[in-house]
């Protein structure tokens, strides 16, 4: 008796790829194929068919390869999670690479060929690393999907700007106050969403972020409205300003005055803030509250049945995550010298969340790697501005297909139950004797 041969996967894969290419054509034709141009005094549409064809061809070939890779007769191969052995290997590699990355970040401003552009990019990357580590508390450790994280970033920035301008507070005094105020807003957000989870939680946090942005936009006499707040004071080096003259930073330390001194100081300031954030998140994860976050992430019902106070656990996650966003926001305000509601749109929240997801929820090192790749990569592809979001979406799809837990996934609990030592029979006999 002969068995029937398994059907070839190619025709089904080809059909699926063709349908996907048609959908891509319908989406790409109006968005990529038509570009508005100035024709005299009016706007006209200029067709760009070649790039639509390239996009459709890439979607067709990519989908065909994907189908042939994961297709099985009658079903789709399940994309399995990373094996525990590979996860341990990645964790061990990250443990050795993390100190090297910190050492490289410390000496970066003094490396040959590094100028102001590279230092500014380093400041931007470290800012998003700090934001990613703060959001990692809420999303990666506690498992609460937050789409309005940029609201706490805005609260920190506006708190610093208003306190510094209206009351003359220094940066070192405004920094903790901005974090405290952002944490209070985190608690205020936490109370309404205590009973929500999943998509409902995401919708409420998204609405909260938009409410904060609209308040900043319309409360003109207090926040400046769409005009924003300018002339925000710069931080000093423990009372020494970066200016010319005998009492400036350069003269105090016997250096030749250079505007780069302030930039390097800002770089080391955000590096210190990011490392402090990382240290506190790691320490918090090993405390009982960190274990409660992990239990809440895995199963809220089981967490509640074990006697864990889920109300306090959620509020603590929102408050601490918001506090670090407030710190980053105060630094952003003093670094830019000008803030407006346009700096705190939903795309910022989406970008920070993408950094956490792509890097690996719960992984500190993975978040740092994802921030470096995404923020640095975006700057690298700045000349291809029309294709940056397409590349971003493609990377998101590939990561979700091949590494659904992120580049460096780390969802293993921070505490394990140790195996009980076996008692030998001779000891038992001696005990009975």
C-alpha positions as CSV (number, residue, x, y, z in Angstrom):
1,X,0.0,0.0,0.0
2,X,1.5,3.3,-1.1
3,X,0.9,6.6,0.7
4,X,0.0,9.7,-1.1
5,X,2.8,12.2,-1.5
6,X,2.4,15.5,0.5
7,X,1.2,18.4,-1.6
8,X,3.8,20.8,-2.8
9,X,3.9,24.0,-0.7
10,X,4.9,26.2,-3.6
11,X,1.4,26.8,-5.3
12,X,-0.3,27.7,-2.0
13,X,2.7,29.9,-1.0
14,X,2.6,31.6,-4.4
15,X,-1.1,32.3,-4.1
16,X,-0.8,33.8,-0.7
17,X,2.2,36.0,-1.8
18,X,0.2,37.2,-4.8
19,X,-2.8,38.2,-2.6
20,X,-0.5,40.0,-0.2
21,X,1.2,41.9,-3.1
22,X,-2.3,43.0,-4.3
23,X,-3.1,44.4,-0.8
24,X,0.3,46.1,-0.7
25,X,-0.4,47.6,-4.1
26,X,-3.7,49.0,-2.9
27,X,-2.0,50.6,0.1
28,X,1.2,51.8,-1.6
29,X,-0.4,53.3,-4.7
30,X,-2.0,56.3,-3.0
31,X,0.6,56.7,-0.2
32,X,3.8,56.2,-2.2
33,X,2.7,56.6,-5.8
34,X,1.3,60.1,-5.6
35,X,3.4,63.1,-4.3
36,X,2.1,66.6,-4.0
37,X,4.2,69.2,-5.9
38,X,4.0,72.9,-6.4
39,X,2.7,73.7,-9.9
40,X,2.6,77.5,-10.3
41,X,0.4,78.7,-7.5
42,X,-1.5,75.5,-7.0
43,X,-0.7,72.0,-5.7
44,X,-0.5,69.1,-8.1
45,X,0.0,65.4,-7.9
46,X,3.1,63.8,-9.4
47,X,3.0,60.0,-10.0
48,X,6.0,57.9,-8.8
49,X,5.2,54.4,-10.2
50,X,8.8,52.9,-9.9
51,X,8.9,53.0,-6.1
52,X,5.4,51.5,-5.9
53,X,6.6,48.7,-8.1
54,X,9.7,48.2,-6.0
55,X,7.6,48.1,-2.7
56,X,5.1,45.6,-4.2
57,X,7.9,43.4,-5.5
58,X,9.7,43.4,-2.1
59,X,6.4,42.5,-0.3
60,X,5.8,39.7,-2.8
61,X,9.2,38.2,-2.6
62,X,9.3,38.6,1.2
63,X,5.9,37.0,1.7
64,X,6.8,34.1,-0.6
65,X,10.1,33.4,1.3
66,X,8.2,33.6,4.6
67,X,5.5,31.2,3.4
68,X,8.0,28.7,2.1
69,X,9.9,28.9,5.3
70,X,7.1,28.3,7.8
71,X,4.5,26.6,5.6
72,X,3.5,23.0,6.4
73,X,0.7,20.9,4.6
74,X,-2.6,22.0,6.2
75,X,-1.2,24.3,8.8
76,X,1.3,27.0,9.5
77,X,4.4,26.2,11.5
78,X,4.2,27.7,15.0
79,X,7.0,30.1,15.7
80,X,8.4,28.8,18.9
81,X,9.9,30.9,21.6
82,X,13.6,31.0,22.2
83,X,15.0,28.0,24.0
84,X,16.1,28.3,27.6
85,X,19.6,27.4,26.6
86,X,19.8,30.1,24.1
87,X,18.2,32.6,26.5
88,X,20.9,31.8,29.1
89,X,23.6,32.2,26.5
90,X,22.2,35.7,25.5
91,X,21.9,36.7,29.2
92,X,25.5,35.7,29.8
93,X,26.6,37.5,26.7
94,X,24.7,40.7,27.8
95,X,26.3,40.4,31.2
96,X,29.8,40.7,29.7
97,X,28.9,43.2,27.0
98,X,27.1,45.6,29.3
99,X,30.3,46.8,31.2
100,X,32.1,47.1,27.8
101,X,29.2,49.3,26.5
102,X,29.3,51.5,29.6
103,X,33.1,51.9,29.2
104,X,32.7,52.8,25.6
105,X,30.0,55.4,26.5
106,X,32.3,57.0,29.0
107,X,35.2,57.5,26.6
108,X,33.1,58.3,23.6
109,X,33.5,62.2,23.7
110,X,37.3,61.8,23.7
111,X,37.6,59.3,20.8
112,X,39.4,60.4,17.6
113,X,37.0,61.7,15.0
114,X,34.1,62.3,17.5
115,X,32.6,65.8,17.1
116,X,29.6,67.7,18.3
117,X,27.3,65.8,15.9
118,X,28.2,62.4,17.3
119,X,27.9,63.7,20.9
120,X,24.5,65.2,20.2
121,X,23.4,61.8,18.8
122,X,24.8,60.1,21.9
123,X,22.7,62.4,24.1
124,X,19.6,61.6,22.0
125,X,20.2,57.9,22.2
126,X,20.8,57.9,26.0
127,X,17.6,60.0,26.5
128,X,15.6,57.2,24.8
129,X,17.5,54.5,26.6
130,X,16.5,56.2,29.9
131,X,12.9,56.5,28.7
132,X,12.9,52.8,27.6
133,X,14.2,51.6,31.0
134,X,11.5,53.6,32.7
135,X,8.7,52.2,30.5
136,X,10.2,48.8,31.0
137,X,9.0,48.9,34.6
138,X,5.4,49.3,33.4
139,X,5.4,47.1,30.3
140,X,8.3,44.7,30.7
141,X,8.1,43.9,34.4
142,X,4.5,44.6,35.4
143,X,3.0,43.6,32.1
144,X,0.8,46.8,31.8
145,X,0.5,48.1,28.3
146,X,1.0,51.9,28.4
147,X,0.4,53.9,25.2
148,X,0.5,57.3,26.9
149,X,4.0,57.3,28.5
150,X,5.0,60.5,26.7
151,X,2.5,62.3,29.0
152,X,4.9,61.8,32.0
153,X,7.8,62.9,29.8
154,X,5.9,66.1,29.1
155,X,5.0,66.7,32.7
156,X,8.7,66.5,33.7
157,X,9.7,68.9,30.9
158,X,7.0,71.5,31.7
159,X,7.6,71.2,35.4
160,X,11.2,72.0,35.1
161,X,10.6,74.9,32.6
162,X,7.9,76.5,34.7
163,X,9.7,76.1,38.1
164,X,13.0,77.4,36.6
165,X,11.5,80.4,34.9
166,X,8.8,81.4,37.5
167,X,10.7,80.6,40.8
168,X,14.3,80.7,39.7
169,X,15.0,77.1,40.9
170,X,18.2,75.5,39.7
171,X,18.3,72.4,37.6
172,X,19.5,70.3,40.6
173,X,16.5,71.3,42.6
174,X,14.0,71.1,39.7
175,X,15.2,67.6,38.7
176,X,13.8,65.7,41.7
177,X,10.7,68.0,41.8
178,X,9.9,67.1,38.2
179,X,10.3,63.4,38.9
180,X,7.9,63.7,42.0
181,X,5.3,65.6,40.0
182,X,5.4,63.1,37.2
183,X,5.1,60.2,39.7
184,X,2.0,61.9,41.2
185,X,0.5,62.0,37.7
186,X,1.4,58.3,37.3
187,X,-0.6,57.6,40.5
188,X,-3.5,59.7,39.1
189,X,-3.5,57.6,35.9
190,X,-3.1,54.3,37.9
191,X,-6.3,54.8,39.9
192,X,-8.8,54.8,37.0
193,X,-7.2,51.8,35.3
194,X,-6.9,49.4,38.3
195,X,-9.6,47.2,36.9
196,X,-8.6,47.3,33.3
197,X,-6.2,45.1,31.4
198,X,-5.2,44.4,27.8
199,X,-6.7,46.5,25.0
200,X,-8.9,48.5,27.4
201,X,-5.8,49.6,29.5
202,X,-4.0,50.6,26.3
203,X,-7.0,52.8,25.1
204,X,-7.2,54.6,28.5
205,X,-3.5,55.3,28.7
206,X,-3.6,56.5,25.0
207,X,-6.4,58.9,25.9
208,X,-4.5,60.1,29.0
209,X,-1.5,61.0,26.8
210,X,-3.7,62.9,24.4
211,X,-5.5,64.7,27.3
212,X,-2.2,66.0,28.6
213,X,-1.0,67.2,25.2
214,X,-4.3,69.0,24.6
215,X,-4.2,70.7,28.0
216,X,-0.7,71.9,27.3
217,X,-1.8,73.1,23.9
218,X,-4.9,75.1,25.1
219,X,-3.8,76.3,28.5
220,X,-2.0,79.3,26.9
221,X,-1.6,81.6,29.9
222,X,0.2,78.9,31.9
223,X,2.0,76.7,29.4
224,X,2.4,79.1,26.4
225,X,0.1,77.0,24.3
226,X,1.3,76.2,20.8
227,X,4.1,78.8,21.2
228,X,5.7,76.7,23.9
229,X,8.2,77.9,26.5
230,X,11.6,79.3,25.5
231,X,14.7,80.5,27.2
232,X,14.8,77.6,29.6
233,X,17.9,77.9,31.9
234,X,20.8,75.6,31.3
235,X,22.3,73.6,34.2
236,X,25.7,74.5,35.7
237,X,28.6,72.4,36.9
238,X,27.8,72.6,40.6
239,X,27.4,76.4,40.4
240,X,30.0,77.0,37.7
241,X,28.5,78.3,34.5
242,X,29.9,77.4,31.0
243,X,30.7,80.9,29.9
244,X,33.7,83.1,29.2
245,X,35.3,85.1,31.9
246,X,37.3,84.5,35.0
247,X,34.5,82.7,36.8
248,X,33.6,80.4,33.9
249,X,34.1,76.7,33.7
250,X,37.1,76.9,31.4
251,X,38.9,79.5,33.5
252,X,38.2,77.7,36.7
253,X,39.9,74.5,35.5
254,X,42.6,76.2,33.4
255,X,41.1,75.2,30.0
256,X,40.7,77.0,26.8
257,X,37.1,78.1,26.4
258,X,35.1,75.9,24.0
259,X,31.3,75.7,23.4
260,X,31.9,71.9,23.4
261,X,32.4,71.9,27.2
262,X,28.7,72.3,27.8
263,X,27.8,69.6,25.3
264,X,30.1,67.1,26.9
265,X,28.8,68.0,30.3
266,X,25.2,67.4,29.1
267,X,26.3,64.1,27.6
268,X,27.8,62.9,30.9
269,X,24.7,64.2,32.8
270,X,22.3,62.1,30.8
271,X,24.7,59.1,30.9
272,X,24.7,59.4,34.7
273,X,20.9,59.7,34.8
274,X,20.5,56.7,32.6
275,X,22.9,54.5,34.6
276,X,21.1,55.5,37.9
277,X,17.8,54.5,36.3
278,X,19.3,51.2,35.3
279,X,20.7,50.6,38.8
280,X,17.4,51.4,40.5
281,X,15.4,49.2,38.1
282,X,17.7,46.2,38.6
283,X,17.6,46.7,42.4
284,X,13.8,47.1,42.4
285,X,13.4,43.9,40.4
286,X,15.2,41.9,43.2
287,X,13.0,43.4,45.9
288,X,9.6,42.1,46.9
289,X,7.9,44.8,44.8
290,X,9.8,43.6,41.7
291,X,8.7,40.0,42.3
292,X,5.2,41.3,42.7
293,X,5.5,43.0,39.3
294,X,6.7,39.8,37.7
295,X,3.8,37.8,39.3
296,X,1.3,40.4,38.0
297,X,2.8,40.1,34.5
298,X,2.5,36.4,34.4
299,X,-1.0,35.9,35.9
300,X,-3.0,38.6,37.7
301,X,-5.6,36.2,39.1
302,X,-3.0,33.9,40.5
303,X,-1.1,36.9,41.9
304,X,-4.2,38.0,43.7
305,X,-4.9,34.6,45.0
306,X,-1.4,34.5,46.6
307,X,-2.3,37.5,48.6
308,X,-0.4,40.1,46.6
309,X,-2.0,43.6,46.7
310,X,-2.5,44.2,43.0
311,X,-3.7,47.8,43.6
312,X,-0.5,48.9,45.2
313,X,1.6,46.8,42.7
314,X,0.0,48.6,39.7
315,X,0.2,52.0,41.3
316,X,3.8,51.5,42.2
317,X,4.7,50.5,38.7
318,X,2.9,53.5,37.1
319,X,4.4,55.9,39.7
320,X,8.0,54.7,39.4
321,X,7.9,54.5,35.6
322,X,6.4,58.0,35.4
323,X,9.1,59.3,37.8
324,X,12.0,58.3,35.5
325,X,10.1,59.8,32.5
326,X,9.9,63.0,34.5
327,X,13.6,63.0,35.1
328,X,14.2,62.5,31.4
329,X,11.7,65.2,30.6
330,X,13.5,67.7,32.8
331,X,16.8,66.9,31.1
332,X,15.1,67.3,27.6
333,X,13.8,70.7,28.6
334,X,17.2,72.0,29.8
335,X,19.0,70.4,26.8
336,X,16.7,71.9,24.2
337,X,16.1,75.3,25.9
338,X,12.6,75.3,24.3
339,X,9.6,72.9,24.6
340,X,6.2,72.8,23.0
341,X,3.3,70.4,22.9
342,X,4.5,69.2,19.4
343,X,7.5,67.5,21.1
344,X,5.1,65.1,23.0
345,X,2.9,63.6,20.4
346,X,1.6,60.0,20.3
347,X,4.5,58.9,18.0
348,X,6.9,59.5,20.8
349,X,5.0,57.0,23.0
350,X,4.9,54.6,20.1
351,X,8.6,54.9,19.6
352,X,9.5,54.3,23.2
353,X,7.1,51.3,23.4
354,X,8.7,49.9,20.2
355,X,12.1,50.2,21.8
356,X,11.0,48.2,24.7
357,X,9.2,45.5,22.6
358,X,12.0,45.2,20.0
359,X,14.7,45.1,22.7
360,X,12.9,42.5,24.8
361,X,10.4,43.2,27.5
362,X,12.1,42.9,30.8
363,X,15.6,43.1,29.4
364,X,17.6,46.1,30.3
365,X,20.4,45.4,27.9
366,X,18.0,44.6,25.1
367,X,16.2,48.0,25.5
368,X,19.6,49.8,25.3
369,X,20.5,47.9,22.1
370,X,17.1,48.6,20.6
371,X,17.4,52.3,21.4
372,X,20.8,52.5,19.8
373,X,19.6,50.7,16.6
374,X,16.4,52.6,16.2
375,X,17.5,56.1,17.2
376,X,20.9,55.8,15.6
377,X,19.5,54.0,12.6
378,X,16.9,56.7,12.1
379,X,19.7,59.3,12.0
380,X,21.7,57.1,9.6
381,X,18.8,56.9,7.2
382,X,17.8,60.6,7.5
383,X,18.6,61.1,3.8
384,X,16.0,58.4,2.9
385,X,13.3,60.2,4.9
386,X,10.5,58.9,2.6
387,X,11.4,55.3,3.5
388,X,12.3,55.6,7.2
389,X,8.8,54.5,8.4
390,X,8.6,51.7,5.9
391,X,12.0,50.3,7.1
392,X,10.8,50.8,10.7
393,X,7.6,48.8,9.9
394,X,9.5,46.1,8.1
395,X,11.9,45.7,11.1
396,X,8.9,45.4,13.4
397,X,7.3,42.7,11.3
398,X,10.6,40.7,11.1
399,X,11.2,40.9,14.8
400,X,7.6,39.9,15.7
401,X,7.9,36.9,13.3
402,X,11.4,35.6,14.2
403,X,11.9,36.9,17.7
404,X,8.5,37.6,19.2
405,X,10.1,38.3,22.6
406,X,12.5,40.8,21.3
407,X,16.2,40.9,20.5
408,X,17.3,40.0,24.0
409,X,14.4,38.4,25.7
410,X,14.5,38.1,29.5
411,X,11.2,37.0,31.1
412,X,12.8,34.5,33.5
413,X,11.9,35.3,37.2
414,X,14.6,37.1,39.3
415,X,14.1,34.5,42.1
416,X,14.1,30.7,41.8
417,X,13.2,28.1,44.3
418,X,16.3,26.2,45.3
419,X,16.3,22.4,45.2
420,X,16.0,20.8,48.5
421,X,19.1,18.8,49.5
422,X,18.5,15.0,49.7
423,X,19.0,13.6,53.2
424,X,21.0,10.3,53.2
425,X,19.6,7.2,54.6
426,X,22.3,6.9,57.3
427,X,21.4,10.3,58.7
428,X,17.8,9.3,58.9
429,X,18.7,6.1,60.7
430,X,20.8,8.0,63.1
431,X,18.0,10.4,63.8
432,X,15.6,7.5,64.6
433,X,18.3,5.9,66.8
